[in-house]
Amino acid sequence: MEDSDVLEVIFDTIEPSNLKSTIFNGKLYEYVYNPGNFGISEMTVWINKETGKVVTAFPNKGTDVWKWTGVTWKKVI
């Protein structure tokens, strides 16, 4: 996955139809999307409601998604 692919997935995720909720007392928009490629089946992007800037973006599920447990990496499916 190249940097340009990451940007593409983030921009695809922040489409209005993917808005899931507002979080952190309404300060952030949370977008959730299934890109269906790159081994990612669920992607989340948080956008600052005031500035419109991306706060963070991360994959939640997929065949190529790994999460840090605080001790080791664990594959998430």
C-alpha positions in Angstrom: 0.0 0.0 0.0 1.5 3.3 -1.1 1.0 6.7 0.5 -1.4 7.6 -2.4 -3.5 4.5 -1.6 -3.8 5.6 2.0 -5.0 9.0 1.0 -7.5 7.5 -1.4 -9.0 5.2 1.3 -9.2 8.2 3.7 -11.0 10.4 1.1 -13.3 7.6 0.2 -14.1 7.1 3.8 -15.1 10.7 4.5 -18.0 10.7 2.0 -21.2 12.0 3.6 -22.9 8.7 3.3 -20.3 7.1 5.6 -20.9 9.4 8.5 -21.6 7.2 11.5 -21.8 9.5 14.5 -20.3 12.5 16.3 -18.0 11.6 19.2 -16.2 13.2 22.1 -19.1 15.5 23.1 -19.9 16.3 19.5 -16.3 17.6 18.7 -15.5 15.0 16.1 -17.2 13.4 13.2 -16.7 9.6 12.9 -16.8 8.1 9.4 -16.7 4.3 8.9 -16.3 2.7 5.5 -15.5 -0.7 3.9 -12.9 0.0 1.2 -13.0 -3.6 0.1 -9.3 -3.7 -0.9 -5.8 -3.6 0.6 -6.9 -6.3 3.1 -9.1 -3.7 4.9 -12.8 -4.4 5.5 -13.5 -1.5 7.9 -11.8 1.9 8.0 -12.5 4.7 10.5 -11.6 8.4 10.1 -12.2 11.1 12.7 -12.6 14.7 11.5 -12.5 17.7 13.8 -15.9 19.3 13.5 -14.6 22.9 13.9 -11.6 22.8 11.6 -12.6 20.0 9.2 -9.1 18.5 9.5 -8.4 14.7 9.9 -7.6 13.9 13.5 -6.8 10.3 12.9 -7.5 7.4 10.4 -7.1 3.7 11.2 -8.3 0.3 9.9 -10.4 -1.7 12.3 -10.9 -5.0 10.5 -9.5 -7.0 7.6 -7.2 -9.7 6.6 -4.1 -7.4 6.7 -5.0 -5.4 9.8 -2.8 -5.8 12.9 -3.3 -4.1 16.4 -0.8 -3.5 19.1 -1.9 -5.1 22.4 0.7 -3.2 24.5 2.9 -6.2 24.4 2.7 -7.7 20.9 1.1 -7.3 17.5 -2.2 -9.3 17.0 -3.8 -10.0 13.7 -7.4 -8.7 13.5 -9.9 -10.2 11.1 
